[in-house]
Amino acid sequence: MNALIYLIPIALLLGFTGLIAFIWALKNGQFDDLDGAAHRILFDDEND
């Protein structure tokens, strides 16, 4: 039972850190173009 005193705050801190990182990624536009890389790989732009 004594371990819960340490594990619950650590779990809450890690969850809060993940939430902050996700919100930061949303605000910086990390999820704006989800299909861009998938479509870019199909086209060969190099001229040999």
PDBQT receptor file of N, H, CA, C and O in Angstrom, charges set to zero:
ATOM      1  N   MET A   1       0.813  -1.205   0.000  1.00  0.00    +0.000 N 
ATOM      2  CA  MET A   1       0.000   0.000   0.000  1.00  0.00    +0.000 C 
ATOM      3  C   MET A   1       0.854   1.265   0.000  1.00  0.00    +0.000 C 
ATOM      4  O   MET A   1       0.436   2.299  -0.521  1.00  0.00    +0.000 OA
ATOM      5  N   ASN A   2       2.029   1.184   0.574  1.00  0.00    +0.000 N 
ATOM      6  H   ASN A   2       2.369   0.344   0.997  1.00  0.00    +0.000 HD
ATOM      7  CA  ASN A   2       2.890   2.367   0.610  1.00  0.00    +0.000 C 
ATOM      8  C   ASN A   2       3.376   2.743  -0.786  1.00  0.00    +0.000 C 
ATOM      9  O   ASN A   2       3.688   3.905  -1.049  1.00  0.00    +0.000 OA
ATOM     10  N   ALA A   3       3.437   1.761  -1.674  1.00  0.00    +0.000 N 
ATOM     11  H   ALA A   3       3.183   0.818  -1.460  1.00  0.00    +0.000 HD
ATOM     12  CA  ALA A   3       3.894   2.054  -3.034  1.00  0.00    +0.000 C 
ATOM     13  C   ALA A   3       2.893   2.931  -3.774  1.00  0.00    +0.000 C 
ATOM     14  O   ALA A   3       3.282   3.705  -4.648  1.00  0.00    +0.000 OA
ATOM     15  N   LEU A   4       1.606   2.823  -3.436  1.00  0.00    +0.000 N 
ATOM     16  H   LEU A   4       1.290   2.195  -2.726  1.00  0.00    +0.000 HD
ATOM     17  CA  LEU A   4       0.596   3.647  -4.096  1.00  0.00    +0.000 C 
ATOM     18  C   LEU A   4       0.788   5.126  -3.815  1.00  0.00    +0.000 C 
ATOM     19  O   LEU A   4       0.419   5.970  -4.631  1.00  0.00    +0.000 OA
ATOM     20  N   ILE A   5       1.352   5.438  -2.683  1.00  0.00    +0.000 N 
ATOM     21  H   ILE A   5       1.651   4.752  -2.019  1.00  0.00    +0.000 HD
ATOM     22  CA  ILE A   5       1.608   6.838  -2.329  1.00  0.00    +0.000 C 
ATOM     23  C   ILE A   5       2.578   7.460  -3.324  1.00  0.00    +0.000 C 
ATOM     24  O   ILE A   5       2.504   8.658  -3.595  1.00  0.00    +0.000 OA
ATOM     25  N   TYR A   6       3.479   6.664  -3.864  1.00  0.00    +0.000 N 
ATOM     26  H   TYR A   6       3.539   5.690  -3.644  1.00  0.00    +0.000 HD
ATOM     27  CA  TYR A   6       4.457   7.159  -4.837  1.00  0.00    +0.000 C 
ATOM     28  C   TYR A   6       3.976   6.967  -6.277  1.00  0.00    +0.000 C 
ATOM     29  O   TYR A   6       4.221   7.822  -7.128  1.00  0.00    +0.000 OA
ATOM     30  N   LEU A   7       3.301   5.867  -6.552  1.00  0.00    +0.000 N 
ATOM     31  H   LEU A   7       3.102   5.172  -5.861  1.00  0.00    +0.000 HD
ATOM     32  CA  LEU A   7       2.945   5.539  -7.927  1.00  0.00    +0.000 C 
ATOM     33  C   LEU A   7       1.810   6.397  -8.481  1.00  0.00    +0.000 C 
ATOM     34  O   LEU A   7       1.827   6.740  -9.663  1.00  0.00    +0.000 OA
ATOM     35  N   ILE A   8       0.844   6.744  -7.670  1.00  0.00    +0.000 N 
ATOM     36  H   ILE A   8       0.830   6.466  -6.710  1.00  0.00    +0.000 HD
ATOM     37  CA  ILE A   8      -0.282   7.555  -8.160  1.00  0.00    +0.000 C 
ATOM     38  C   ILE A   8       0.176   8.951  -8.593  1.00  0.00    +0.000 C 
ATOM     39  O   ILE A   8      -0.196   9.374  -9.688  1.00  0.00    +0.000 OA
ATOM     40  N   PRO A   9       0.953   9.685  -7.809  1.00  0.00    +0.000 N 
ATOM     41  CA  PRO A   9       1.428  10.993  -8.291  1.00  0.00    +0.000 C 
ATOM     42  C   PRO A   9       2.337  10.883  -9.514  1.00  0.00    +0.000 C 
ATOM     43  O   PRO A   9       2.300  11.752 -10.385  1.00  0.00    +0.000 OA
ATOM     44  N   ILE A  10       3.145   9.839  -9.593  1.00  0.00    +0.000 N 
ATOM     45  H   ILE A  10       3.175   9.133  -8.885  1.00  0.00    +0.000 HD
ATOM     46  CA  ILE A  10       4.006   9.659 -10.761  1.00  0.00    +0.000 C 
ATOM     47  C   ILE A  10       3.159   9.403 -11.999  1.00  0.00    +0.000 C 
ATOM     48  O   ILE A  10       3.440   9.956 -13.062  1.00  0.00    +0.000 OA
ATOM     49  N   ALA A  11       2.132   8.577 -11.881  1.00  0.00    +0.000 N 
ATOM     50  H   ALA A  11       1.903   8.127 -11.018  1.00  0.00    +0.000 HD
ATOM     51  CA  ALA A  11       1.244   8.298 -13.013  1.00  0.00    +0.000 C 
ATOM     52  C   ALA A  11       0.506   9.554 -13.443  1.00  0.00    +0.000 C 
ATOM     53  O   ALA A  11       0.362   9.807 -14.639  1.00  0.00    +0.000 OA
ATOM     54  N   LEU A  12       0.039  10.341 -12.491  1.00  0.00    +0.000 N 
ATOM     55  H   LEU A  12       0.156  10.136 -11.520  1.00  0.00    +0.000 HD
ATOM     56  CA  LEU A  12      -0.638  11.591 -12.832  1.00  0.00    +0.000 C 
ATOM     57  C   LEU A  12       0.307  12.578 -13.512  1.00  0.00    +0.000 C 
ATOM     58  O   LEU A  12      -0.084  13.269 -14.452  1.00  0.00    +0.000 OA
ATOM     59  N   LEU A  13       1.532  12.641 -13.043  1.00  0.00    +0.000 N 
ATOM     60  H   LEU A  13       1.849  12.079 -12.280  1.00  0.00    +0.000 HD
ATOM     61  CA  LEU A  13       2.524  13.531 -13.641  1.00  0.00    +0.000 C 
ATOM     62  C   LEU A  13       2.846  13.107 -15.072  1.00  0.00    +0.000 C 
ATOM     63  O   LEU A  13       2.943  13.955 -15.959  1.00  0.00    +0.000 OA
ATOM     64  N   LEU A  14       3.013  11.806 -15.307  1.00  0.00    +0.000 N 
ATOM     65  H   LEU A  14       2.934  11.117 -14.587  1.00  0.00    +0.000 HD
ATOM     66  CA  LEU A  14       3.291  11.324 -16.655  1.00  0.00    +0.000 C 
ATOM     67  C   LEU A  14       2.103  11.556 -17.586  1.00  0.00    +0.000 C 
ATOM     68  O   LEU A  14       2.289  11.926 -18.745  1.00  0.00    +0.000 OA
ATOM     69  N   GLY A  15       0.898  11.344 -17.094  1.00  0.00    +0.000 N 
ATOM     70  H   GLY A  15       0.746  11.043 -16.152  1.00  0.00    +0.000 HD
ATOM     71  CA  GLY A  15      -0.286  11.603 -17.904  1.00  0.00    +0.000 C 
ATOM     72  C   GLY A  15      -0.432  13.069 -18.245  1.00  0.00    +0.000 C 
ATOM     73  O   GLY A  15      -0.761  13.411 -19.380  1.00  0.00    +0.000 OA
ATOM     74  N   PHE A  16      -0.192  13.937 -17.282  1.00  0.00    +0.000 N 
ATOM     75  H   PHE A  16       0.075  13.659 -16.360  1.00  0.00    +0.000 HD
ATOM     76  CA  PHE A  16      -0.266  15.380 -17.521  1.00  0.00    +0.000 C 
ATOM     77  C   PHE A  16       0.811  15.817 -18.511  1.00  0.00    +0.000 C 
ATOM     78  O   PHE A  16       0.556  16.670 -19.362  1.00  0.00    +0.000 OA
ATOM     79  N   THR A  17       2.010  15.245 -18.410  1.00  0.00    +0.000 N 
ATOM     80  H   THR A  17       2.217  14.552 -17.719  1.00  0.00    +0.000 HD
ATOM     81  CA  THR A  17       3.090  15.568 -19.341  1.00  0.00    +0.000 C 
ATOM     82  C   THR A  17       2.725  15.150 -20.762  1.00  0.00    +0.000 C 
ATOM     83  O   THR A  17       2.985  15.888 -21.712  1.00  0.00    +0.000 OA
ATOM     84  N   GLY A  18       2.125  13.973 -20.911  1.00  0.00    +0.000 N 
ATOM     85  H   GLY A  18       1.914  13.374 -20.139  1.00  0.00    +0.000 HD
ATOM     86  CA  GLY A  18       1.688  13.526 -22.227  1.00  0.00    +0.000 C 
ATOM     87  C   GLY A  18       0.605  14.420 -22.801  1.00  0.00    +0.000 C 
ATOM     88  O   GLY A  18       0.609  14.709 -23.997  1.00  0.00    +0.000 OA
ATOM     89  N   LEU A  19      -0.316  14.856 -21.968  1.00  0.00    +0.000 N 
ATOM     90  H   LEU A  19      -0.320  14.621 -20.996  1.00  0.00    +0.000 HD
ATOM     91  CA  LEU A  19      -1.376  15.757 -22.415  1.00  0.00    +0.000 C 
ATOM     92  C   LEU A  19      -0.807  17.097 -22.870  1.00  0.00    +0.000 C 
ATOM     93  O   LEU A  19      -1.236  17.636 -23.890  1.00  0.00    +0.000 OA
ATOM     94  N   ILE A  20       0.137  17.629 -22.139  1.00  0.00    +0.000 N 
ATOM     95  H   ILE A  20       0.485  17.192 -21.310  1.00  0.00    +0.000 HD
ATOM     96  CA  ILE A  20       0.782  18.894 -22.507  1.00  0.00    +0.000 C 
ATOM     97  C   ILE A  20       1.530  18.739 -23.822  1.00  0.00    +0.000 C 
ATOM     98  O   ILE A  20       1.475  19.633 -24.668  1.00  0.00    +0.000 OA
ATOM     99  N   ALA A  21       2.235  17.612 -24.015  1.00  0.00    +0.000 N 
ATOM    100  H   ALA A  21       2.280  16.887 -23.328  1.00  0.00    +0.000 HD
ATOM    101  CA  ALA A  21       2.962  17.380 -25.265  1.00  0.00    +0.000 C 
ATOM    102  C   ALA A  21       1.990  17.267 -26.438  1.00  0.00    +0.000 C 
ATOM    103  O   ALA A  21       2.285  17.767 -27.524  1.00  0.00    +0.000 OA
ATOM    104  N   PHE A  22       0.845  16.625 -26.244  1.00  0.00    +0.000 N 
ATOM    105  H   PHE A  22       0.606  16.219 -25.362  1.00  0.00    +0.000 HD
ATOM    106  CA  PHE A  22      -0.142  16.499 -27.300  1.00  0.00    +0.000 C 
ATOM    107  C   PHE A  22      -0.738  17.855 -27.668  1.00  0.00    +0.000 C 
ATOM    108  O   PHE A  22      -0.908  18.158 -28.848  1.00  0.00    +0.000 OA
ATOM    109  N   ILE A  23      -1.051  18.665 -26.671  1.00  0.00    +0.000 N 
ATOM    110  H   ILE A  23      -0.913  18.418 -25.711  1.00  0.00    +0.000 HD
ATOM    111  CA  ILE A  23      -1.603  20.002 -26.934  1.00  0.00    +0.000 C 
ATOM    112  C   ILE A  23      -0.570  20.863 -27.642  1.00  0.00    +0.000 C 
ATOM    113  O   ILE A  23      -0.919  21.627 -28.542  1.00  0.00    +0.000 OA
ATOM    114  N   TRP A  24       0.692  20.755 -27.254  1.00  0.00    +0.000 N 
ATOM    115  H   TRP A  24       0.976  20.134 -26.523  1.00  0.00    +0.000 HD
ATOM    116  CA  TRP A  24       1.768  21.500 -27.919  1.00  0.00    +0.000 C 
ATOM    117  C   TRP A  24       1.870  21.095 -29.391  1.00  0.00    +0.000 C 
ATOM    118  O   TRP A  24       2.028  21.951 -30.262  1.00  0.00    +0.000 OA
ATOM    119  N   ALA A  25       1.780  19.793 -29.666  1.00  0.00    +0.000 N 
ATOM    120  H   ALA A  25       1.651  19.098 -28.958  1.00  0.00    +0.000 HD
ATOM    121  CA  ALA A  25       1.859  19.317 -31.045  1.00  0.00    +0.000 C 
ATOM    122  C   ALA A  25       0.673  19.809 -31.865  1.00  0.00    +0.000 C 
ATOM    123  O   ALA A  25       0.833  20.145 -33.039  1.00  0.00    +0.000 OA
ATOM    124  N   LEU A  26      -0.502  19.855 -31.273  1.00  0.00    +0.000 N 
ATOM    125  H   LEU A  26      -0.632  19.582 -30.320  1.00  0.00    +0.000 HD
ATOM    126  CA  LEU A  26      -1.674  20.372 -31.984  1.00  0.00    +0.000 C 
ATOM    127  C   LEU A  26      -1.506  21.843 -32.341  1.00  0.00    +0.000 C 
ATOM    128  O   LEU A  26      -1.825  22.254 -33.456  1.00  0.00    +0.000 OA
ATOM    129  N   LYS A  27      -1.008  22.630 -31.403  1.00  0.00    +0.000 N 
ATOM    130  H   LYS A  27      -0.749  22.296 -30.497  1.00  0.00    +0.000 HD
ATOM    131  CA  LYS A  27      -0.867  24.069 -31.630  1.00  0.00    +0.000 C 
ATOM    132  C   LYS A  27       0.240  24.391 -32.635  1.00  0.00    +0.000 C 
ATOM    133  O   LYS A  27       0.196  25.436 -33.284  1.00  0.00    +0.000 OA
ATOM    134  N   ASN A  28       1.228  23.509 -32.771  1.00  0.00    +0.000 N 
ATOM    135  H   ASN A  28       1.264  22.660 -32.243  1.00  0.00    +0.000 HD
ATOM    136  CA  ASN A  28       2.326  23.752 -33.700  1.00  0.00    +0.000 C 
ATOM    137  C   ASN A  28       2.081  23.145 -35.075  1.00  0.00    +0.000 C 
ATOM    138  O   ASN A  28       2.972  23.178 -35.923  1.00  0.00    +0.000 OA
ATOM    139  N   GLY A  29       0.892  22.591 -35.318  1.00  0.00    +0.000 N 
ATOM    140  H   GLY A  29       0.167  22.564 -34.629  1.00  0.00    +0.000 HD
ATOM    141  CA  GLY A  29       0.545  22.108 -36.643  1.00  0.00    +0.000 C 
ATOM    142  C   GLY A  29       1.131  20.763 -37.015  1.00  0.00    +0.000 C 
ATOM    143  O   GLY A  29       1.288  20.478 -38.202  1.00  0.00    +0.000 OA
ATOM    144  N   GLN A  30       1.454  19.943 -36.066  1.00  0.00    +0.000 N 
ATOM    145  H   GLN A  30       1.327  20.175 -35.102  1.00  0.00    +0.000 HD
ATOM    146  CA  GLN A  30       2.042  18.642 -36.356  1.00  0.00    +0.000 C 
ATOM    147  C   GLN A  30       1.067  17.697 -37.043  1.00  0.00    +0.000 C 
ATOM    148  O   GLN A  30       1.498  16.753 -37.706  1.00  0.00    +0.000 OA
ATOM    149  N   PHE A  31      -0.219  17.923 -36.903  1.00  0.00    +0.000 N 
ATOM    150  H   PHE A  31      -0.569  18.689 -36.364  1.00  0.00    +0.000 HD
ATOM    151  CA  PHE A  31      -1.222  17.023 -37.444  1.00  0.00    +0.000 C 
ATOM    152  C   PHE A  31      -2.010  17.655 -38.592  1.00  0.00    +0.000 C 
ATOM    153  O   PHE A  31      -3.096  17.178 -38.924  1.00  0.00    +0.000 OA
ATOM    154  N   ASP A  32      -1.483  18.717 -39.203  1.00  0.00    +0.000 N 
ATOM    155  H   ASP A  32      -0.601  19.103 -38.934  1.00  0.00    +0.000 HD
ATOM    156  CA  ASP A  32      -2.206  19.410 -40.257  1.00  0.00    +0.000 C 
ATOM    157  C   ASP A  32      -2.252  18.612 -41.563  1.00  0.00    +0.000 C 
ATOM    158  O   ASP A  32      -3.295  18.564 -42.214  1.00  0.00    +0.000 OA
ATOM    159  N   ASP A  33      -1.144  17.988 -41.953  1.00  0.00    +0.000 N 
ATOM    160  H   ASP A  33      -0.296  18.027 -41.425  1.00  0.00    +0.000 HD
ATOM    161  CA  ASP A  33      -1.054  17.287 -43.234  1.00  0.00    +0.000 C 
ATOM    162  C   ASP A  33      -0.745  15.821 -42.984  1.00  0.00    +0.000 C 
ATOM    163  O   ASP A  33       0.414  15.409 -43.035  1.00  0.00    +0.000 OA
ATOM    164  N   LEU A  34      -1.773  15.039 -42.716  1.00  0.00    +0.000 N 
ATOM    165  H   LEU A  34      -2.714  15.374 -42.675  1.00  0.00    +0.000 HD
ATOM    166  CA  LEU A  34      -1.569  13.627 -42.396  1.00  0.00    +0.000 C 
ATOM    167  C   LEU A  34      -1.312  12.776 -43.632  1.00  0.00    +0.000 C 
ATOM    168  O   LEU A  34      -0.657  11.739 -43.532  1.00  0.00    +0.000 OA
ATOM    169  N   ASP A  35      -1.809  13.185 -44.792  1.00  0.00    +0.000 N 
ATOM    170  H   ASP A  35      -2.341  14.028 -44.874  1.00  0.00    +0.000 HD
ATOM    171  CA  ASP A  35      -1.660  12.383 -46.002  1.00  0.00    +0.000 C 
ATOM    172  C   ASP A  35      -0.532  12.863 -46.910  1.00  0.00    +0.000 C 
ATOM    173  O   ASP A  35      -0.243  12.218 -47.919  1.00  0.00    +0.000 OA
ATOM    174  N   GLY A  36       0.096  13.957 -46.582  1.00  0.00    +0.000 N 
ATOM    175  H   GLY A  36      -0.138  14.480 -45.763  1.00  0.00    +0.000 HD
ATOM    176  CA  GLY A  36       1.126  14.522 -47.455  1.00  0.00    +0.000 C 
ATOM    177  C   GLY A  36       2.302  13.599 -47.692  1.00  0.00    +0.000 C 
ATOM    178  O   GLY A  36       2.705  13.405 -48.839  1.00  0.00    +0.000 OA
ATOM    179  N   ALA A  37       2.856  13.032 -46.651  1.00  0.00    +0.000 N 
ATOM    180  H   ALA A  37       2.529  13.190 -45.720  1.00  0.00    +0.000 HD
ATOM    181  CA  ALA A  37       4.009  12.151 -46.801  1.00  0.00    +0.000 C 
ATOM    182  C   ALA A  37       3.632  10.868 -47.528  1.00  0.00    +0.000 C 
ATOM    183  O   ALA A  37       4.440  10.324 -48.281  1.00  0.00    +0.000 OA
ATOM    184  N   ALA A  38       2.430  10.386 -47.315  1.00  0.00    +0.000 N 
ATOM    185  H   ALA A  38       1.773  10.828 -46.703  1.00  0.00    +0.000 HD
ATOM    186  CA  ALA A  38       1.988   9.168 -47.989  1.00  0.00    +0.000 C 
ATOM    187  C   ALA A  38       1.841   9.390 -49.494  1.00  0.00    +0.000 C 
ATOM    188  O   ALA A  38       2.106   8.478 -50.278  1.00  0.00    +0.000 OA
ATOM    189  N   HIS A  39       1.428  10.569 -49.902  1.00  0.00    +0.000 N 
ATOM    190  H   HIS A  39       1.213  11.310 -49.265  1.00  0.00    +0.000 HD
ATOM    191  CA  HIS A  39       1.268  10.857 -51.323  1.00  0.00    +0.000 C 
ATOM    192  C   HIS A  39       2.589  11.254 -51.968  1.00  0.00    +0.000 C 
ATOM    193  O   HIS A  39       2.812  10.960 -53.142  1.00  0.00    +0.000 OA
ATOM    194  N   ARG A  40       3.462  11.911 -51.228  1.00  0.00    +0.000 N 
ATOM    195  H   ARG A  40       3.281  12.150 -50.274  1.00  0.00    +0.000 HD
ATOM    196  CA  ARG A  40       4.744  12.352 -51.784  1.00  0.00    +0.000 C 
ATOM    197  C   ARG A  40       5.631  11.189 -52.173  1.00  0.00    +0.000 C 
ATOM    198  O   ARG A  40       6.400  11.297 -53.129  1.00  0.00    +0.000 OA
ATOM    199  N   ILE A  41       5.545  10.081 -51.459  1.00  0.00    +0.000 N 
ATOM    200  H   ILE A  41       4.920   9.993 -50.682  1.00  0.00    +0.000 HD
ATOM    201  CA  ILE A  41       6.412   8.948 -51.749  1.00  0.00    +0.000 C 
ATOM    202  C   ILE A  41       6.048   8.279 -53.075  1.00  0.00    +0.000 C 
ATOM    203  O   ILE A  41       6.862   7.560 -53.656  1.00  0.00    +0.000 OA
ATOM    204  N   LEU A  42       4.830   8.515 -53.547  1.00  0.00    +0.000 N 
ATOM    205  H   LEU A  42       4.169   9.098 -53.075  1.00  0.00    +0.000 HD
ATOM    206  CA  LEU A  42       4.384   7.894 -54.794  1.00  0.00    +0.000 C 
ATOM    207  C   LEU A  42       4.904   8.605 -56.024  1.00  0.00    +0.000 C 
ATOM    208  O   LEU A  42       4.921   8.013 -57.104  1.00  0.00    +0.000 OA
ATOM    209  N   PHE A  43       5.329   9.855 -55.904  1.00  0.00    +0.000 N 
ATOM    210  H   PHE A  43       5.315  10.336 -55.027  1.00  0.00    +0.000 HD
ATOM    211  CA  PHE A  43       5.773  10.632 -57.060  1.00  0.00    +0.000 C 
ATOM    212  C   PHE A  43       7.281  10.733 -57.075  1.00  0.00    +0.000 C 
ATOM    213  O   PHE A  43       7.915  11.007 -56.056  1.00  0.00    +0.000 OA
ATOM    214  N   ASP A  44       7.849  10.506 -58.257  1.00  0.00    +0.000 N 
ATOM    215  H   ASP A  44       7.335  10.284 -59.085  1.00  0.00    +0.000 HD
ATOM    216  CA  ASP A  44       9.297  10.607 -58.436  1.00  0.00    +0.000 C 
ATOM    217  C   ASP A  44       9.606  11.941 -59.072  1.00  0.00    +0.000 C 
ATOM    218  O   ASP A  44       9.341  12.130 -60.260  1.00  0.00    +0.000 OA
ATOM    219  N   ASP A  45      10.161  12.873 -58.316  1.00  0.00    +0.000 N 
ATOM    220  H   ASP A  45      10.376  12.719 -57.352  1.00  0.00    +0.000 HD
ATOM    221  CA  ASP A  45      10.445  14.212 -58.813  1.00  0.00    +0.000 C 
ATOM    222  C   ASP A  45      11.847  14.353 -59.387  1.00  0.00    +0.000 C 
ATOM    223  O   ASP A  45      12.171  15.385 -59.974  1.00  0.00    +0.000 OA
ATOM    224  N   GLU A  46      12.664  13.354 -59.232  1.00  0.00    +0.000 N 
ATOM    225  H   GLU A  46      12.400  12.515 -58.756  1.00  0.00    +0.000 HD
ATOM    226  CA  GLU A  46      14.045  13.445 -59.743  1.00  0.00    +0.000 C 
ATOM    227  C   GLU A  46      14.071  13.212 -61.240  1.00  0.00    +0.000 C 
ATOM    228  O   GLU A  46      13.460  12.270 -61.745  1.00  0.00    +0.000 OA
ATOM    229  N   ASN A  47      14.779  14.072 -61.940  1.00  0.00    +0.000 N 
ATOM    230  H   ASN A  47      15.276  14.836 -61.530  1.00  0.00    +0.000 HD
ATOM    231  CA  ASN A  47      14.950  13.926 -63.383  1.00  0.00    +0.000 C 
ATOM    232  C   ASN A  47      16.347  13.380 -63.646  1.00  0.00    +0.000 C 
ATOM    233  O   ASN A  47      17.343  14.043 -63.358  1.00  0.00    +0.000 OA
ATOM    234  N   ASP A  48      16.418  12.179 -64.190  1.00  0.00    +0.000 N 
ATOM    235  H   ASP A  48      15.609  11.640 -64.424  1.00  0.00    +0.000 HD
ATOM    236  CA  ASP A  48      17.733  11.547 -64.445  1.00  0.00    +0.000 C 
ATOM    237  C   ASP A  48      18.243  11.875 -65.806  1.00  0.00    +0.000 C 
ATOM    238  O   ASP A  48      19.327  11.430 -66.184  1.00  0.00    +0.000 OA
TER     239      ASP A  48
